[in-house]
Amino acid sequence: DLSANMPAVSSGAAAAPAQDGPPVQRPSPDRLLSESPAPAERPSAAMRTAAPMRLAGERPPSNFLFLNQERILTDSRTGRALLAEEEAARDALRGDARAIDSAFEAEEQRLTELRPTLSSEEFRAKADDFDARVVKARQDQDARSSVLAQDLDRKRRAFYSAVAPILVTLLERYRAYAIFDESSVLLADDSLNITEAVIAEIDARPAAAVPVPPAT
């Protein structure tokens, strides 16, 4: 209250000494109060609570990002080429297995038809040889299947290793500290998912930048 800071004026005070010229008009306390500047306006509640505006398409700042690793493989051109090669290799292995099984079935049928014409010793020798070759063929097929699985795993690892520099670029671009796989994130804003951005980067680069390793 400005009036509280004004000097008290007593009605019995001595009159001020006369001065030359017109008397100085002192403003009354009421006038001082009425002419004092208004305090600065406070922001409205709406202004205090309004969120800062973001440009369209701008990614919100975050310490972490996340992605779907499987989609990087299944939705990128290089990844789809790798998967198509894997399926072709599996189909070839399955085709060989079916051909071997068919050949053994035909041989078993012939051996069964010959049984009446063979002695017990001759039939047993032929049957034992047949069984040994069947076991060996199955072992060879299992070994080929294991080698194929290892080769496919090696190619997938090479694919993701080639994608790693892209992830580093996006990590720096968005100024984040970490990128997690989607399966390890319980709940997050979808705007922090960079899967589409990673796929776009993969597809935008030459094939040699994200190579599919040759078969061994």
C-alpha positions in Angstrom: 0.0 0.0 0.0 1.7 3.2 -1.2 -0.3 5.3 1.4 1.4 3.5 4.2 4.8 4.8 3.0 3.7 8.5 2.9 4.9 10.8 5.7 2.2 11.6 8.2 0.7 15.1 7.9 -0.5 16.7 11.2 -3.2 19.3 11.2 -1.4 21.3 13.9 1.9 21.5 12.1 3.5 24.9 11.5 2.9 26.4 8.1 5.7 26.0 5.6 7.8 29.2 5.1 6.7 31.4 2.2 8.5 30.8 -1.0 8.9 33.0 -4.1 6.7 32.0 -7.0 3.5 30.0 -7.1 3.0 27.4 -4.4 4.0 23.9 -5.2 0.9 21.7 -5.5 1.6 18.4 -3.7 -0.5 15.5 -5.0 -2.7 14.0 -2.4 -2.2 10.4 -1.3 -5.4 9.4 -3.0 -4.1 10.8 -6.3 -0.8 8.9 -5.9 -2.7 5.7 -5.4 -4.9 6.3 -8.4 -2.0 7.2 -10.7 0.4 4.5 -9.6 1.3 2.1 -12.4 -0.7 -1.2 -12.4 1.2 -4.3 -11.5 2.3 -6.5 -14.4 -0.4 -8.8 -15.6 0.1 -12.4 -14.6 -0.3 -15.1 -17.3 -3.6 -16.8 -17.5 -4.0 -20.4 -16.4 -4.3 -21.4 -20.0 -1.0 -19.8 -20.8 0.8 -21.4 -17.8 -0.4 -24.9 -18.7 -0.2 -24.8 -22.5 2.4 -27.3 -23.8 5.2 -25.9 -26.1 4.4 -26.2 -29.7 6.3 -28.8 -31.9 6.8 -28.6 -35.6 4.9 -31.1 -37.7 6.9 -34.3 -38.0 9.4 -33.3 -35.3 10.4 -36.2 -33.0 10.0 -35.4 -29.3 13.3 -35.5 -27.3 13.9 -38.7 -25.5 16.8 -40.6 -23.9 15.9 -43.8 -25.7 14.4 -45.1 -28.9 13.0 -48.6 -29.8 12.5 -50.7 -32.9 11.2 -54.0 -34.2 14.3 -56.1 -35.2 12.2 -58.7 -37.0 10.5 -56.1 -39.2 13.9 -54.7 -40.2 14.6 -58.1 -41.7 11.1 -58.9 -43.1 10.2 -55.4 -44.5 13.5 -54.2 -46.0 14.5 -55.1 -49.6 17.8 -56.6 -48.5 16.1 -58.5 -45.7 13.5 -60.0 -48.0 16.2 -61.1 -50.4 18.0 -62.8 -47.6 14.8 -64.6 -46.5 14.0 -65.7 -50.0 17.5 -67.2 -50.3 17.0 -69.0 -47.0 13.7 -70.4 -48.1 15.2 -71.6 -51.4 18.0 -73.4 -49.5 15.5 -75.1 -47.2 13.4 -76.1 -50.2 16.4 -77.6 -51.9 17.3 -79.6 -48.7 13.8 -80.8 -48.3 13.7 -81.8 -52.0 16.9 -83.9 -51.6 15.4 -85.6 -48.5 12.2 -86.5 -50.3 14.2 -87.9 -53.3 16.4 -90.0 -51.0 13.4 -91.3 -49.1 11.6 -92.2 -52.3 14.7 -94.1 -53.5 15.0 -96.1 -50.3 11.2 -96.9 -50.3 11.6 -98.3 -53.9 14.7 -100.3 -52.8 12.9 -101.7 -49.8 10.0 -102.8 -51.9 12.4 -104.7 -54.3 14.1 -106.3 -51.3 10.8 -107.5 -50.0 9.9 -109.0 -53.4 13.3 -110.8 -53.5 13.0 -112.3 -50.0 11.3 -115.5 -51.1 14.1 -116.2 -53.6 17.0 -115.6 -51.1 18.4 -117.7 -48.3 18.1 -116.3 -44.8 21.8 -115.4 -44.8 21.6 -113.6 -48.1 18.5 -111.7 -47.2 19.9 -110.7 -43.8 23.1 -109.4 -45.4 21.1 -107.3 -47.9 18.8 -106.1 -45.2 21.7 -105.1 -42.9 23.4 -103.3 -45.8 20.1 -101.5 -46.6 19.6 -100.4 -43.0 23.1 -99.1 -42.7 22.7 -97.0 -45.8 19.4 -95.6 -44.6 21.0 -94.6 -41.2 24.0 -93.1 -43.1 21.7 -91.1 -45.4 19.7 -89.7 -42.4 22.9 -88.7 -40.6 24.1 -87.0 -43.8 20.8 -85.1 -44.1 21.0 -84.1 -40.4 24.5 -82.8 -40.9 23.5 -80.8 -44.0 20.5 -79.4 -42.1 22.8 -78.3 -39.3 25.3 -76.7 -41.7 22.4 -74.9 -43.4 21.1 -73.6 -40.1 24.5 -72.3 -39.1 25.0 -70.6 -42.5 21.6 -68.9 -42.3 22.4 -67.7 -38.8 25.7 -66.4 -40.0 24.0 -64.5 -42.8 21.4 -62.9 -40.4 24.2 -61.9 -38.1 26.0 -60.3 -41.0 22.9 -58.5 -42.0 22.3 -57.0 -38.6 26.0 -56.1 -38.3 25.7 -54.2 -41.6 22.6 -52.4 -40.2 24.5 -51.3 -37.0 26.1 -48.2 -38.5 22.6 -47.0 -39.6 21.4 -47.4 -36.0 24.4 -45.4 -34.8 23.5 -42.6 -37.3 19.9 -42.5 -36.1 21.0 -42.6 -32.4 23.1 -39.4 -33.1 20.4 -37.8 -35.2 17.8 -38.1 -32.5 20.3 -37.4 -29.7 19.3 -40.5 -27.8 21.4 -42.7 -25.5 20.1 -46.1 -26.3 17.9 -48.1 -28.8 15.9 -51.1 -27.4 14.2 -53.9 -29.2 10.4 -53.5 -29.1 10.0 -56.8 -27.2 11.9 -55.4 -24.2 9.8 -52.2 -24.0 6.7 -52.5 -21.8 5.1 -49.2 -22.8 6.3 -46.2 -24.8 5.1 -43.4 -27.1 4.9 -44.8 -30.7 6.7 -41.7 -31.9 9.9 -43.1 -30.4 9.7 -46.2 -32.7 12.3 -45.8 -35.4 11.6 -49.1 -37.3 10.3 -47.3 -40.4 13.2 -44.9 -40.4 15.7 -47.8 -40.2 14.0 -49.6 -43.1 14.0 -46.5 -45.1 17.7 -46.0 -44.5 18.5 -49.6 -45.5 16.5 -49.4 -48.7 18.1 -46.0 -49.6 21.6 -47.4 -49.5 23.3 -49.5 -52.2 23.0 -53.2 -51.9 26.8 -53.4 -51.1 26.2 -51.3 -48.0 23.9 -54.0 -46.5 25.3 -57.1 -48.2 23.8 -60.6 -48.2 26.9 -62.9 -47.5 27.5 -65.7 -50.1 26.7 -69.3 -49.1 29.6 -71.3 -47.7 
